[in-house]
Amino acid sequence: MPLKNSDRRSFLKHSAAVGTVGLTGLAGCSSITGGETPELGLAFTVPVENIASLFAIEEIQDQLTNLGSEYELEVTRDQSTPDSLNKMASGNADMALLSTVSYASAVRQEAVPDNISMIATDFWDAHPDWYGISIFSGSDSDITEPEDLEGATIGINAQGTGVHALIVKKFQQIGLDPENDAEIVELPFPTFVSAINDGRIDAGVFPAIFAVAARGEGFNEVYTSQETWDQEYPFAYTVAANSSIDEKGDAIGAWGEDFREMVNYAYDNRSEVVSLAAEYFELPEPLVDGFFLTENDYYRQDLTIDMERLQFTMDEMVNLGFVEESFDVTEYATNDYIPEN
């Protein structure tokens, strides 16, 4: 009698430390071992918000058709996307989760030998029906409109990122200088609520998972990405090393089928998946339940790559000064590995 996928795997639990309003902690890993099937490595940075991170959860692995037979998988969490790129460059990961600027920079700088290709969209920003990355100020703050940010101290996770681009783009639109008309402060996302309440920053940029706490505090929504971008755009992506595509293309295609299957399963079984994700990543369940796969989450249903919108996004990163030169995205992105919706 053939073994079930779950019987063929050994599982090492991912470790993640959790703050009271978000995520902190060291990188951890989960691994699936045994058998002669190709092994893939997937690296991510933000659990749950990077939906591909759910591949780390054993109960979700059990729902996937190809995992354990067509490929095996090691899932690791990194502190940053540069860490994930370094892992790919050293051959210790085949795939990684990147966002707008990190993807463009990796392609332009050929950060991974033989370069990378985008193989899936993780989520879109600025969709009219879903959450868009937003700037919040304190509940008693006078900062309620973008123009009020002149002279303010604004928290972001890091400069030169897609999150930072939301500040630069809006400032350009309203005639402010993003370098001189506000002070940009780098802080970890989980500290933003306390930093605003303590007066260390006046406002902060909140991705979906951290916006749960901002809404809970009654913070002012100063502006959203929907009010900044002309329409939705792909923000986060799964990329693969071209060398891995050459050597393990069939396995990556099987993973892509499972990715589509996993996302469908998550939407169809939301309550179960919220509980599993909260337990596995050691997050407060109300935090996960407060955004994941609701209207307070990003648009995630379309995993394929919209080449036209991706090209627009990369060109806009150049216009905003985050990337020196654009490139033809069709040479560094493919829809060959993800089934259509």
Buried (B, 14 or more C-beta within 10 A) or exposed (E): EEEEBBEBBEBBEBBBEBBEBBBEBEBBBBBBEEBEBBBBBBBBBBBBBBBBBBBBBBBBBBBBEBBBBBBBBBBBBBEBBBBBBBBBBEEEBBBBBBBBBBBBBBBBEEBBEEBBBBBBBBBBBBBEEBBBBBBBBBEEBEBEEBBBBBEBBBBBBBEBBBBBBBBBBBBBEEEBEBEEBBEBBEBBBBBBBBBBBEEBBBBBBBBBBBBBBBBEBEBBBBBBBBBBBEEBBBBBBBBBBBBBBEEBBEBBBBBBBBBBBBBEBBEEBBEEBBBBBBEBBBBBEEBBBBBBBEEBBBBBBBBBBBBEBBBBBBBBBBEBEBBEEBBEBEEBBBBEBBEEE
